[in-house]
Amino acid sequence: MNKIPPPDQGGLTLKKSQIKKIKKAAFLDVVNLFIERSGKARRGYNEFILAALEQMKDYEVADDLEVYKALLDVLPRNRLKATTFLHADMGAYKQQQDTISKLLMQLNAHRKCLSCPAPSLFLLR
C-alpha cells in the first residue's frame, strides 16, 4: 500500500505573525485612504472612527497602539475648539467627545497607554 505524501506546506503558508502584519497594514491603509480622500474637511470622520473601532477585532489590531494613534489622526485639526464661553460651557461637540471617549475606553480595555499626556493631545486638535 502506497502512502500519499502530505502536500507541500512550505511554499504558500503564512505564519500567524505575518498574517497579523498584513491585516494591520490593510487597516492602516484604509485609515490613510480615508484621510487622503476626505481632505481638510474630513466629512464623516466620526462615523468612520466608530466603524473602525468595531472592525478592529476582525483585523486583529485591537491591541496595537499605532492603530489607535492613526485613528486619532483622522480627527480634523483646529476644528473642534469651542469659540465662546457659552459654547464651551454647554458641552460643544458632544457626539465627537463620546466617540473619542469610546476610543480611549477601548484602548484602556486592552491595557494600552498613550505615550504622550492626554491634555496635550487634545490641545492640538
VOGU-3710 file (C-alpha; in Angstrom, 3 decimals, decimal comma):
1> mnkipppdqg> 0,000/0,000/0,000  1,349/3,371/-1,051  1,187/6,269/1,360  0,316/9,556/-0,223  2,816/12,207/0,862  1,341/15,241/2,620  1,006/18,344/0,482  3,931/20,719/0,434  3,212/23,276/3,108  6,443/25,216/2,901
11> gltlkksqik> 5,613/27,316/-0,133  2,283/29,058/0,306  1,609/29,072/4,011  1,994/32,148/6,135  2,721/32,364/9,810  0,202/33,959/12,137  2,546/36,871/12,752  2,792/37,503/9,006  -0,984/37,390/8,628  -1,354/39,809/11,541
21> kikkaafldv> 1,109/42,227/9,895  -0,817/42,036/6,619  -4,118/42,735/8,401  -2,577/45,671/10,272  -1,175/47,113/7,045  -4,582/46,757/5,377  -6,311/48,503/8,296  -3,803/51,370/8,302  -4,119/51,681/4,514  -7,874/52,163/4,872
31> vnlfiersgk> -7,341/54,829/7,541  -4,778/56,648/5,379  -7,050/56,374/2,349  -9,885/57,993/4,306  -7,580/60,829/5,391  -6,401/61,413/1,815  -9,860/61,320/0,246  -11,640/63,399/2,858  -9,166/66,287/2,744  -9,173/69,011/5,375
41> arrgynefil> -12,936/68,892/5,899  -12,864/65,223/6,977  -16,566/64,748/6,426  -17,855/61,622/8,132  -14,838/61,200/10,395  -16,988/60,490/13,450  -18,813/57,612/11,765  -15,548/56,338/10,292  -13,891/56,144/13,720  -16,898/54,336/15,215
51> aaleqmkdye> -16,941/51,826/12,347  -13,183/51,330/12,647  -13,486/50,618/16,371  -15,988/47,858/15,618  -13,763/46,306/12,934  -10,566/46,294/14,994  -11,169/42,816/16,407  -11,747/41,381/12,937  -8,426/42,813/11,764  -6,686/41,689/14,993
61> vaddlevyka> -5,382/45,195/15,711  -7,365/45,969/18,863  -4,212/45,748/20,976  -1,964/47,835/18,714  -1,169/51,361/19,888  -0,103/52,568/16,429  -3,604/51,913/15,089  -5,221/53,988/17,844  -2,844/56,859/17,075  -3,770/56,593/13,395
71> lldvlprnrl> -7,458/56,825/14,321  -6,746/59,950/16,370  -5,084/61,437/13,286  -8,432/61,124/11,492  -9,779/63,984/13,618  -9,736/67,336/11,816  -7,086/69,775/13,007  -8,136/73,035/14,722  -11,824/72,457/14,073  -13,104/71,063/17,359
81> kattflhadm> -12,346/74,079/19,529  -15,016/75,955/21,428  -15,063/79,565/20,254  -17,090/81,180/23,036  -17,565/80,625/26,743  -21,169/79,574/26,174  -20,071/77,141/23,509  -17,544/75,591/25,903  -19,940/75,579/28,861  -22,744/73,778/27,029
91> gaykqqqdti> -20,532/70,872/26,011  -19,791/71,602/22,395  -19,126/68,694/20,057  -20,805/66,168/22,360  -21,014/63,431/19,719  -17,325/63,773/18,897  -16,431/63,704/22,597  -18,427/60,494/23,007  -16,607/58,925/20,061  -13,183/59,798/21,462
101> skllmqlnah> -14,289/58,518/24,876  -15,212/55,174/23,272  -11,832/55,058/21,559  -9,987/55,757/24,821  -12,101/53,250/26,764  -11,355/50,542/24,198  -7,681/51,487/24,377  -7,816/51,202/28,168  -9,653/47,868/27,968  -6,668/46,429/26,110
111> rkclscpaps> -4,350/47,898/28,758  -2,549/50,216/26,391  -1,461/53,732/27,263  -0,703/56,665/25,002  2,904/57,794/25,202  2,053/61,490/25,432  -0,086/63,022/28,180  -3,755/63,323/27,301  -4,201/67,100/27,836  -1,523/67,988/25,288
121> lfllr> -3,063/65,508/22,855  -6,397/67,305/22,864  -4,914/70,793/22,748  -3,508/70,017/19,303  -6,903/69,223/17,812
//
